[in-house]
Amino acid sequence: MNPKEYKYTPEHEWICPEPGDKGKIGITDYAQSQLGDIVFLDLPAPGTQVEQSQKIGEIESVKAVSDLFTPASGKVLEVNQTAIDEPQVVNEDPYRAGWLVRLELSKPSELDALMNSDEYDELEARLREESPE
């Protein structure tokens, strides 16, 4: 089950809203399971301005290189240095220790357009049915 308080994109990114119009971004458990062992992360530098749905980096696994998109607009406050140094943490704990970027949201209302956990759970279930591992 995906965390209830998070919001999700169809591209399998999540954002965990935080007080003060901030939020942490990462990829879902489904995404990390599809990617396989993550070996490298390319993330934006703190201070970078990003727009919702914009590519903000790349995730490289033993299987492929995938683009990372931001679920919301804002300014990058920090990146998870632990995840950069030890990318396998994204596989091990994608919702907590494996977060990727922390944003100061410039348009908090954008979160209203994202999927809630129940909607994302339904999407994930459909995808798993369509392509069983």
C-alpha positions, 0 to 999 in steps of 0.5 A, a space after each residue: 500500500 502506498 502512503 495515504 498522505 502522499 500525492 502521486 503522478 501517473 509517471 510514478 513519482 510521489 510528493 509528501 506535503 510538509 508544513 510551510 508549503 514544502 514537500 519531499 519528492 520520490 519515486 513509488 515502490 512500483 517504479 523502483 520495482 520496475 527499474 530494478 537495482 538503482 545505481 545512479 541518480 542525477 538530481 537538480 542542484 539546490 536553488 533550481 526552479 522547477 515547473 510541474 511535470 518538468 524533467 528534473 533528473 534521471 534515475 539509472 538502474 541496471 535495466 535502464 535510464 529513466 527520466 524523473 519528473 516533478 509533481 509540483 512547481 517550486 524551488 529545490 531546497 535540498 537533495 537527498 545526499 544519502 540517496 546520491 551516495 547510496 542509490 540502493 536506498 531508493 530500492 530499499 525504502 522509496 517512501 522514507 529514506 529514499 526520498 530524492 528532492 525537497 521543494 519549496 512549493 510555488 503553487 501548492 494548489 497543483 497538488 489538488 490535481 494529483 492522484 490520492 493514494 487510492 487512485 494511485 493504488 488502482 493505477 498500480 493494480 491495473 499496470 500489474 495485471 497488464 504486465 505481470 512480472 
